[in-house]
Amino acid sequence: MKLIKSTIIKIKGDASFRSFYRKKNDKENSIIVYATKEKEKNLLIYTAINRLLIKNKILAPKLYKENYKQNFIEIEDFGDDTVFKLLRKSGSNKINLYKKSIDLLIEIQKIKQNIIKNFKGKNYKVPIYENNKLFKEAKLFSDWYAKKYISNKKLPTVNIEINKQIKFLLSNLKLKNNTFVHRDFHVSNLMRHKKQLATIDTQDALIGNRAYDLASLIDDVRFKSNKKLKDNIYNYYLKLSKNKINKVILLNDFEILSVIRNMKIIGIFARLAARDKKKTYLKLIPYAWKLIELRMQNNQIFDGLKRILDINFPKKIRNLK
C-alpha cells in the first residue's frame, strides 16, 4: 500500500481567533481550521452551517474530519481565488463578478431551513438577528472607537446620544427577520471553485433582514467601488427580486443597515488594534467613514446621527488610519 505524504503550510488568517493551515498531498488538498477561543462557533457551528448550505445546494466547505478535543477540523479546500482577488486583477469584469455574487445571495436567501445537526449529532438552530443584537454590535463604535477621540469628560454624553440614534434607526427597520443571513457576505468570503461561486466563513449566520447581506456586499469596506457600480449591483438585486419586495422599504433598510454595519466595523477594527494588537485593519477605517457618509447624505432619517458624528468626528479624524 502506497503511503500518502502530506505537507502542512500555515496560510493567512482573518480577524477571528482561528488559525488556518493547508494540508497538501498528491491526492487532494484540505484546510485545517484550528481554534481554542470561541471553539464552539468556529468549529462546531461553522461546520453545521456549511452542512445546511450544502444541503440547500450552496457550495460551502465539506467536513472531512473533526477532532474537537484537539481543537481542529479538516475541511474542503476551495483554493485561493476569492472574488476580492479576482476583482483586483487588471481587466476583470467587475459587474459580472458582482452579478454572480448576487445570484448566489438570492439562492442563499431562498433557504427556509433553520435547524441542522452538528457533527456531534445535536440539533443547531440558527438564531434570530434581533434588534438588540444589532444594537450591541453597533455599540462597538462607542465602546472602542469614540473613546480614542472624545475626551473622558464628554465621552459619556456623546455615547448616549450616538446610541440613542442607533436605537432610533433600528426601530425604523421595516423588513421581517425571516431570511437566512450569512452576515459576512463580502468579496473576501466568496470564492471561485470549479467555475462556481462558493461561500466560506459562515459561522455567524443568523435569520434576519434580507437587506443585511446586500449591504455587506455592496458597501464592503475591503473593496472600493464607485457609486455607479454600487447602484448597478443594487438594481440587479432588485431585478432578480422582481415583485417580491417593496422598493422603498428595501432601500430604507439597506441604508440603515449599511450605516450601522459600518459603524460596527469601525468599532471592531479599533478593538482589534487596541485589544488584540492587530493594527492592519485600521487602514480600512477612512473608507468605512466614506460609506457611512454616502448612505447618510440624502436621507433625513439620519439627520440626528449625522449631526452628532459631524460635531465629534470631523474630516481630520475620519481620515486617520
N, C-alpha and C positions, 0 to 999 in steps of 0.2 A: 504494500500500500504506500502510495506516494504521500509524504508529509507536506502540508502546505505551510510555507514560511510566511509570516506576516511582519510588516514593519509598522510601527505606530508613531505618528508625527503629530505634535500639537499644532492646532490651527487657530486662527484669530477668533477671539471670543466676542461677546457683546457686553451690554451694560448690566447683565444679570450676574448672579453668583455662580454660574456654571462654567465648566471648562470643557473644551471640545478637542477631540483627537480623531485623526483619520487613520483607520486601520487598512493598510494596503497589502494585498496579496495577488497571486496570479488569477485567482477565481473571481473575486469581486471586492470592491471597497466597501467599507462601512464607516459610520461615525459613532464614536463613543462619547456619550454625554456624562460628565461626572459632576455631582453636586452633593455637598454636605449641608449647605444652608438652603432653606426653602425646598428641602428634598422632595416632599410630597408633591408640590406644584411642579417642580422642574423634571421629575422623573415619572411619577405615578399619574398625575393629572395630564401631563403632556402626552403621554402615550395613549391615554384614554380618549382625549380629544382627537388625536390623529386617527385612532380606530374609528371614531364616529364619522370623521370626514371621509375616510376611505370607504366606509360602509355606504356613504352617500355619493360615491363615485368622484370624490375630490382627491386629487393627488397630494398625499402627505406621507411623511416617512413611516415605513412599516417598522414594527419592532422585531428585531432578530433575537435578542437575548436580553434578559434582565438579571441584575444581581443587586437587588435593593439593599441588602445587608452591607454590601461593599460600595454602595453609593453610586452605581453607574447603570446605564442602559446602553445597548448597542442597537443602532437603528440604520435604516437605509440611507445611503449617501447619494444626494442629488447633484454632486459636483460643485462647481464654483460660479456658474452663470446666473447670478442674481439679476433681476430686472434693473436694479441700480447700476450694475456693471455694464449691462447691455445698453442702457440709456446713455452712458458716458462715452461709448465708442463713437468715433467720428463717422458720420454718415448714417447713424442709427435712425430708424423710423420711429420717432418718439410717440407720435399719436397712435401708431399701430400697436406698440408695446403697451400703452396705456389702455387701449381698447380691449386688448386681450386680458389685461388685469381686471377691467370692468366686467368682461364676460365671466371671469372666474368668480368675482364678487357676487354677481347675480345668481350663479349656481350655489354658492355658499349660502346666500340669503333664502334659498328655497328649502333649506333643511328645516324640518319640523321636529325631528327627534331631539330630546334634551336629556336623555338618560342612556348611559353606556357602561358596560362592565370594564373595570380596570384590570391590570394583569394579576391582581390578587383575587380576582373573581367577585369583587364587590361593586355594586352599582355606584356610579358617579353621576350626580345630577348637575347639569350646567346651571350656575346661579343666575339670578336676575340682576341686570345692571341698573340698580335703583339710583334715584337722585342723591341719596345720602352717600353712596359710594362715589359718584361723580363729584360731589362736593368735597369729599375727603381728598380726592386726587387733585382737584384744582387748588385746594388749600395749601398744597405743597409750595405754590408760588409765594404765599405769605410766610410759610414756616421756614423756607430755606433761601429764597431769593431776596425778598424785600428787606430782610434784616442786614443784607450786605450794603444797602444804600440809604436806608432810613435810620435816623438817629434813634437811640433807645427811648428817648422821651416821646417822640412822635409815633413810633412803631405800633404800639397797641391800637391807637386811634385809626391809623391808616389801614391796618389789617382788618379791623372791624368793618370799616367802610368797603374794602375790597370784597370781603367775604359776604357782606350783605348784598352786594351787586351780583356776586356769583349765584347766590340763592335765588335772587330775583330772576336771573336769566334761566336757571334750571326750572323755575316754576312756569316759565313760558314755553317750554318744550311741548309740542303738540302730538307727535307720533307715539304710538304704543311701544312698550318694551316687549316685542313679540318676534324679534328677528335674531338669528344667530349672528353674533358679533365676534369677529376674530380678535379685535381690539388692538392689534399691532399690524394692521393691513397696510403696509407700506412697501416701497420698492426693494428694500434690503431683505424682506421676508418673503419675497416672491422669486421663484427660480424657474429657469427653463430646463426641463428634463424630458428627454425623449419627445421633443417637439411639442410638448405641452407646458402649461404653467402649473407649478406646484407651490404649495404654501408650507412654511415652517414656522417655528416659534409660536405655537398655537395655545400654549398652556394657560394664557389669561382669558380665553374665550368665555363669553357670557351671552345671555339672552337680553337684547336691549334694542336701542333705537337704530333703525336702518341707515340713518344719516351718519352714524359714527364712523364706520369703516370707509365710507365715501369721503369724509373729511380727512381721515388718516391718509388716504391715498393721494388726494388732490393737493391738500395743504401739508405736504410731507416736508419736514424740516431738513431732511437729509439730501433732498434733491431740489435744486432751484428750478422753477418753471415759470414762464411768463403768464400774464393774465389770460391771454388768448388761448394758450394751451389748456389752462385750468378750466376755462369756460367750455372748450370743446369736449373735454373729458366729462364734465358735469352734464352737458347736453346729450352726450352719448348714453350716459346712465339713464337720463330722462326718457330718451327714445326707446331704450330696451324695456323700461318700466311701463311704457305706453300709458294706458288709462288707469293703471293700478294705484296711482298716487296723486295726491293734491300737490301741484307745483309750488304754490305759495307756502304751504305747511312744510314741505321738504326743504325749501330754501331757508325758511326761518330756523329750522332745527339744524341744518347744515352749518349755518353761520354761527349759531350759538355754540355748537359742539366743537367747531374748529377753534374758536377763541378760547373756550375752556380747556380744550385738549392742549393747545399750545402754551397756555399758562401752566398747566400741569408739567409739560415737557421742560419749560424753563426751570421750574422748581426741582424736577428730577435731576437735571444737569447740574444745578447749583449744589444739590445734595451729593451727587456723585463726586464732585470736586472737593467739597468740604469734609464729607464723612469717609469716603472710600478712596480719596486721592486719585480719582480718575478725572483728569482735567481736560482730556482731549475733546469732550463734548461741549465745553464752554464756547468753542468757536462757532457752534451752531445757534447760539442764543440770539445774535443780531437778526438772523433770518426768521427765527420764531417770532420775534417782535414785529417784523415786516408783515408776516402772515396775520398776526393779530390786528395790526393797523388796517390791512386790506379788508378784512371782514367787518371791522367796526365802522368803516368810513361812511357808508351810505345807509345806515340802519339806526333809526332813533332809539331802538331798544337798548343800544349800547351807550347812550349819552352819559348815564351816571358813571359807568365803569371807565369810559374814555376820559371823563373829567378827572377822576381820581388818578388814573395812570399818567395822564399828561402832566399833572401838577407834580407828582412824586418821582416819575421816571422820565426825565427829558431825553432828547435825542442823544446827548452825550453818553448817558448811561446805557441806553439801548444798543449803542454801537460797540460797547465794551465786550471783549471776548474772554 
